[in-house]
Amino acid sequence: MQPIDERLADAYSAHRRTLLAVAYRMLGSFTDAEDVVQDAFLRFRRALESGERPESDRAYLMTITSRLAIDELRSARVRREEYVGPWLPEPAVEGLTELADDIALADSLSTAFLVLLERLGPEQRAVLLLHDVFALTFPEVARIVGKSEEACRQIGARARRHVSEGRPRFTAQTREAEALADRFWAAAREGDLEGLVGLLAEQAEFVGDGGDSGRGLTRPVSGAEAVAHVVLAIFRLIRELGGTTESVRVGSQPAVLVLDDRGDLAAVWSLVIETDRIVAVHGMVNPEKLGHLGVPLTSLDGRATWHSRPR
């Protein structure tokens, strides 16, 4: 019989990244996802120490992680009702997070997709992700969420319909989308209002998440011209403070890191593209939601304040 510590080490090496990927998509938070996965392994250790020997470590850990994430999501919904300003998930920036390296699943890491998941209840979200994203069978999903296979099929169908109703026709993996994003960032840097308006959908939206840091927007901004004015005001501030932008991806979405004059991170902006127009700009400026990227964050002490709003 394999020693417990050795079995735990093997399971951690083999399954941690998958478990983290599930928990992050469920919760939209790397910090919460890490806590859930750590708790799952602690419970796995206690089960092994009590004499339990699961046939599949992966299935056992997936079940614990999913159930813990469902419980966490239920409590998180209460906290989000008290959240200051719009809520966005922590950005999964390609190259700066473990999850953004999987090209096949990149679309499910985009801010736009995770925002759409907010329409779903915890069990709906779990069923959709486990079946549609991670390709578990409905019998496997049923065992994890504790419902019948037929119930899970119905839950999955409803969840898929809710998400599809609000999901744009993503083209973020095409050269055309990349070119569109490049034109958008160039127009923003050059102060080209007309150019920005022409790239935005008529009902485009800007959502800025600053939490209680005082650096975000109190509510989303809607309409192409209003969004363009917000973008120009922020880019004007970036220039005045000697800041720059660096092109990256958040999941499948074109994005930029907004850096201050020292190269420290001030914000992550990502675009949602439908056909040939930008339908949303997501701006993450809440420092508490950028720490997982492992890069220095801009400091407000003794320096001009970075705001994700017009002055």
RADATA-V597858 format. One line per field, one symbol per residue. phi: phi as a letter, one per 40 degrees, with the letter a starting at -180 (. if undefined). A space follows every 50 residues. Layout:
phi = ???
This chain:
phi = .cddccccccccccbdccccccccccbgaccccccccccccccccccccc hcbccbcccccccccccccccccccccccccbccgcbbcccccdgbbccc ccccbcccbcddcccccccccdccccccccccccgcccdccdcccgbccc cccccccccccccccbccccbccccccccccdccccccccgcccccdccc cdbcbbbbbbfccgbbccacbbhdcccdcccccccccdcccgcabbcabb gcccabccbcccgccbabbbbbbbfbbccabbbcbcccbbcccgbcccbc cgbcccbcacc
